[in-house]
Amino acid sequence: GFSHRLAKIRQMTGYGQDGEFRGPLKPMVFSISEGEEKTNQVIFQFKTNTPNGKFQLSGETDNIFHINPDGILYYTGILDREKRAVHNLQVEVLDASGKLVEGPFPITIEVKDINDNRPVFLQTRYNGTVRQNSRPGKPFMYVNATDRDDPTTLHAKLFYRIAIQLPKIKDVMYFQINNQTGGISLTLEGSKELDPFKNDRYDLVVSVMDMGGQSDNSFSDTASVDIIVEENIWKAPGLVTIKENSTEPHPLKITQVRWNEPGAHYFLYEKEKLPRFPFSIDQDGIIYATEPLDREEKDSYVFYAAVKDENARLIARPLEIQVEITDINDNPPVCPSLVTVFEVQENEKIGSNIGVFQAHDMDQQGTTNSFLQYEIVEQSPLLPSEGLFLIQKVSAVIQLAKGSLRKQDVSQYHLKVEFRGYFKTICHVIVNVIDINDQIPIFEKNSYGNLTINEDAAVGTTILTIQATDADEPFTGSSKILYNIVEGDPNRKLVIETDPITNAGYVKINKPLDFETEPMYNLVIKAENPEPLVKEVHYNESSYAHFFLKVSDVNEPPVFSRALYQAQVLENADINTKLIMVNATDPEGLPVSYSLSGDTQGWLRIDGVTGEIFTMKHLDREAAKNYQVKVIATEKGRSFLTSSVYFHLTLMDVNDNPPRLVKDYTGFFFCYPLKAKGSVIFEATDDDQPPHRGFDFTFSLGSEPLKYDWELSKINGTHAQLSTKHTNFEERVYQVYVKINDGGNPPLENTVSFPVTMCTCVDGRCYQPADTMPGMPTLGMAIGTLLTTFIVIGVILTVTFICLKKKNNENKANSKLAQSPESDPLRT
C-alpha cells in the first residue's frame, strides 16, 4: 500500500516546490511529466493538526488526481499536456463532523512536455511561382508546419530543409530554404541559371524536423512543392516615342518598368549630362515625361532605370531607356538668307539652270512636316516681259523661262519666291545679269627679260610684278585674271598671286631655291579667267608671257645627314672604342673637318676627317648617365662656315660599384644592462643602376667572433636587422662589421662597419657623464680655465685704459698751447 509508496517517495527526486514530500497544507505547485501511465503515483502527503481531520480534493481532477483522507495526493492514468497543460486543484481539511477547518488551498499541477508529437505540414502540397533572375536569398514563398508540443521547448523547435530538387541540373541546387522560417528562395546559381524557356517547372520535397533537427530521435514530416518559373519582367521597354510639344497634362506617363518582386525601389540615371532632365519615375516603375519636349531642341534621349532593395543596393543591371521625340509640323520654313543672289550670263539659253533656292524647315526631314512647294509670285521689273524665270515646285531649281537676257537693258531682277507647307513664307531673290566672258586677258608685254636672284632669298619674297588686262566687266569672274606658270617650274618653287583690284600678278618664292640643283628657270606664264570663255573665243599668245630666272650661288655651311646622332655603350668600354660616325657635306662640294664642343668630361675624341667618334677615357655612368656633346662641321677652303648637331651618348650600366650603407649609422645604442634581447635595422644601397625588380643584397657578419654576440637577418632586398644573441654585454662601444654582397655580374662585396653602444640610459636616451667622455674636461679644469681667461681679459683692459688716458692728457696740453689768453674760460 501507501506506506510502501511513501517509503518510495523518500527515494525520489521530489515533486514539491520546497523539495519535500510531506508537509502542512498550503498553496503548492507540482511539475509532472506527461506521457507515462501511472497507477496510484504519489505526489505529496499533506499534514494537519486537526484530530481526525479528513482531506478532500476538488477542481480540474479529470478523474486522474485523487487524495486520501490522510492527505496523500496521488494520480492514476496518463497525463497529456496537449489536452491540459495545467490542472488547477483545491485541497481542504474537514473535521470529524464534516466542518471545514483548513483551506481550501490552491494546488497547481504543471504537466511537463515530452516530445510525443510529430511536426505536421499545414498542406501536403504547395504551389509557388518565381521569376527568372530574382534576387537570391529573398523568399518567394513559404511552407509551414506545426508541432503540438510545448513551443517553448526544443520539442517544438522546427527545422526545414529541401530533401529533393527535381530536376537537379549538373548537381546544382537552384533553390534554398530558411531552416527556421520555411521561406523558399533562389540560390545564387538559381538566380543566374533559371530559364523558363529551358525548364519552366521544378518539384521539391521539403522536410521538417522537430528538436531543431539536432536529434536522432526527432520526428519529421514531408511535403511536396511545385514551382513554376516565369519569364523575367525586368526588361527594357523598347523604343519609347513621344510627340513633341504635347498639350496633354504633365507629368505624362510614357512607359513602365517592373521588377520581378514587389517592394522594389526605382530610380532614373542620366546617360548624358543635360541642363535639365525631363523624366521621372514613381515607385510602381511608371516613367513620366515631366514637361513638353521639343524635337528641334533634342530629338532623342537615352537614360537608365535602376532598381534597388530596401538598403539602397542595386539588385539588377540597370535598363537602358531610349526615348524618341516624334515630329509635329510646328516650324515655319525659313529663307536661306535675307536676300539670295544668283548670277546669269546675258547669253544663257532658255531652260538654263540659274541656281537652286533651298529653304530650310526645322521639322523632321523626309516627312510631310518639312515638305515644301515653291512658286515665283512676283518679278520686278517686268522687262522685257513677265515670266522670265520659273522655279521647279519641288526641287527649287530656278531656270530661265524666256529668251536671252541683255545686260544693257536690265542688269538686275528682283523675285519673290513663296514656299508652302503647313505654313507659307516669302523670300527675296536677286538675279544679276552679268557680262559674258568674250574677252581674253592680254599681257602688257610678253617678255619680262632676265632676272637674277640669290639662292638664299627668303620664301615669300616677291621677285617680279607682271600685268595683264581684260576688257570684260570689271570685278566679275569674266575679268578676274589668274596667273599660272605652265612651263619651267615643275617643282613649284614659284607662285603668282593676283591683286584683286588691279589684276597685277606678284611672282613670289614658294619654296627655297637651290643653285646646286636648279641654277636657272625658263618660265612661261599664262593669264586666264576663272569664268570659262564663250565657245567662239580662245586664249592665244597674247595671254602668255615669259621670263628667264637665274639663281646665283651663295656660300652655304655644311649640312649634316641627320638632325641628331645617338649611340649607346657600356660604361666599361675600352679606350678608343668607336661609338658612331657622323657625316656632313658642303653644298658647294668643299671638304669638311669635324670637331667636338661641350665634352665636359673629356671622354670623347673625333676624327677630324672621317667624323668617327671614339672614347678617349674610361666612362662612368654614375657621373653622367646621358652624355651630350656638340659636333661641329667646318667648311675648308673658303669662309670656314660651320654647322653643328648634337650627339647623345647613353651609358649602359655595368656592375662596378660595391654596395654601401645608405648613411652613417652612429647612433645605435642599447640601454645597459640589457634586460632583453634587442635589435636595430640598417639599410644598404648601390651606386649602380638598380635592377628591374630593385636591389637584392645579401648580408652576413664580417667575422666569426661576431657570431657569438650578434645575429643578422635579412628583411628585404635593401634592409637587414642586427640583433643581440644574449644580454651579457659590457658597458662600452662595440664595432660591428657586416659584409654586403650585391649578387651582380660580376658580384661585388663590401665590408662596412658601424658602432653599437651599450650605455646607461636616462629617459630612454643614452647618457654618459662628461668626465667619462673622451676629450671632455673635469669640473676643476673647467673652473681653472674660466679664471685664467678672466685674468687675461682684465690685464688687457687695464693696459688699454692706461694708454688711452695718457694719450688724452697729451692732447689737452697741446690744445692749451695753441689757444690765445683771451680764449681761456673763466674759472671760479
C-alpha positions, 0 to 999 in steps of 0.5 A: 500500500501507501506506506510502501509508496511513501517509503518510495517517495523518500527515494525520489527526486521530489515533486514539491516546490520546497523539495519535500514530500510531506508537509502542512497544507498550503498553496503548492505547485507540482511539475509532472511529466506527461506521457507515462501511465501511472497507477496510484503515483504519489505526489505529496502527503499533506499534514494537519493538526486537526484530530481526525481531520479528513482531506478532500480534493476538488477542481480540474481532477479529470478523474486522474488526481485523487487524495486520501483522507490522510492527505496523500495526493496521488494520480492514476492514468496518463497525463497529456499536456496537449489536452491540459497543460495545467490542472488547477486543484483545491485541497481542504481539511474537514473535521470529524463532523464534516466542518471545514477547518483548513483551506481550501488551498490552491494546488497547481499541477504543471504537466511537463512536455515530452516530445510525443508529437510529430511536426505536421505540414499545414498542406501536403502540397504547395504551389509557388511561382518565381521569376527568372533572375530574382534576387537570391536569398529573398523568399518567394514563398513559404511552407509551414508546419506545426508541432503540438508540443510545448513551443517553448521547448526544443520539442517544438523547435522546427527545422526545414530543409529541401530533401529533393530538387527535381530536376537537379541540373549538373548537381546544382541546387537552384533553390534554398530554404530558411531552416527556421522560417520555411521561406523558399528562395533562389540560390545564387546559381538559381538566380543566374541559371533559371530559364523558363524557356529551358525548364519552366517547372521544378518539384521539391520535397521539403522536410521538417524536423522537430528538436531543431533537427539536432536529434536522432530521435526527432520526428519529421514530416514531408511535403511536396512543392511545385514551382513554376518559373516565369519569364523575367519582367525586368526588361527594357521597354523598347523604343519609347516615342513621344510627340513633341510639344504635347498639350496633354497634362504633365507629368505624362506617363510614357512607359513602365518598368517592373521588377520581378518582386514587389517592394522594389525601389526605382530610380532614373540615371542620366546617360548624358549630362543635360541642363535639365532632365525631363523624366521621372519615375514613381515607385510602381516603375511608371516613367513620366515625361515631366514637361513638353519636349521639343524635337528641334531642341533634342530629338532623342534621349537615352537614360537608365532605370535602376532598381534597388532593395530596401538598403539602397543596393542595386539588385539588377543591371540597370535598363537602358531607356531610349526615348524618341521625340516624334515630329509635329509640323510646328516650324515655319520654313525659313529663307536661306538668307535675307536676300539670295543672289544668283548670277546669269550670263546675258547669253544663257539659253532658255531652260538654263539652270540659274541656281537652286533656292533651298529653304530650310524647315526645322521639322523632321526631314523626309516627312510631310512636316518639312515638305515644301512647294515653291512658286515665283509670285512676283518679278520686278521689273517686268522687262522685257516681259513677265515670266522670265524665270520659273522655279521647279515646285519641288526641287527649287531649281530656278531656270530661265523661262524666256529668251536671252537676257541683255545686260544693257537693258536690265542688269538686275531682277528682283523675285519673290519666291513663296514656299508652302507647307503647313505654313507659307513664307516669302523670300527675296531673290536677286538675279544679276545679269552679268557680262559674258566672258568674250574677252581674253586677258592680254599681257602688257608685254610678253617678255619680262627679260632676265632676272637674277636672284640669290639662292638664299632669298627668303620664301615669300619674297616677291621677285617680279610684278607682271600685268595683264588686262581684260576688257570684260566687266570689271570685278566679275569672274569674266575679268578676274585674271589668274596667273599660272606658270605652265612651263619651267617650274615643275617643282613649284618653287614659284607662285603668282598671286593676283591683286584683286583690284588691279589684276597685277600678278606678284611672282613670289618664292614658294619654296627655297631655291637651290643653285646646286640643283636648279641654277636657272628657270625658263618660265612661261606664264599664262593669264586666264579667267576663272569664268570659262570663255564663250565657245567662239573665243580662245586664249592665244599668245597674247595671254602668255608671257615669259621670263628667264630666272637665274639663281646665283650661288651663295656660300652655304655651311655644311649640312649634316645627314641627320638632325641628331646622332645617338649611340649607346655603350657600356660604361666599361668600354675600352679606350678608343672604342668607336661609338658612331660616325657622323657625316656632313657635306658642303653644298658647294662640294668643299671638304669638311673637318669635324670637331667636338664642343661641350665634352665636359668630361673629356671622354670623347675624341673625333676624327677630324676627317672621317667624323668617327667618334671614339672614347678617349677615357674610361666612362662612368655612368654614375657621373653622367648617365646621358652624355651630350656633346656638340659636333661641329662641321667646318667648311675648308677652303673658303669662309670656314662656315660651320654647322653643328648637331648634337650627339647623345651618348647613353651609358649602359650600366655595368656592375662596378660599384660595391654596395654601401650603407645608405648613411652613417649609422652612429647612433645605435645604442642599447640601454645597459644592462640589457634586460632583453634581447634587442635589435636595430635595422640598417639599410644598404644601397648601390651606386649602380643602376638598380635592377628591374625588380630593385636591389637584392643584397645579401648580408652576413657578419664580417667575422666569426667572433661576431657570431657569438654576440650578434645575429643578422637577418635579412628583411628585404632586398635593401634592409637587414636587422642586427640583433643581440644573441644574449644580454651579457654585454659590457658597458662600452662601444662595440664595432660591428662589421657586416659584409654586403654582397650585391649578387651582380655580374660580376658580384661585388662585396663590401665590408662596412662597419658601424658602432653599437653602444651599450650605455646607461640610459636616462629617459630612454636616451643614452647618457654618459657623464662628461668626465667619462667622455673622451676629450671632455674636461673635469669640473676643476679644469673647467673652473681653472680655465674660466679664471685664467681667461678672466685674468687675461681679459682684465690685464688687457683692459687695464693696459688699454685704459692706461694708454688711452688716458695718457694719450688724452692728457697729451692732447689737452696740453697741446690744445692749451698751447695753441689757444690765445689768453683771451680764449681761456674760460673763466674759472671760479 
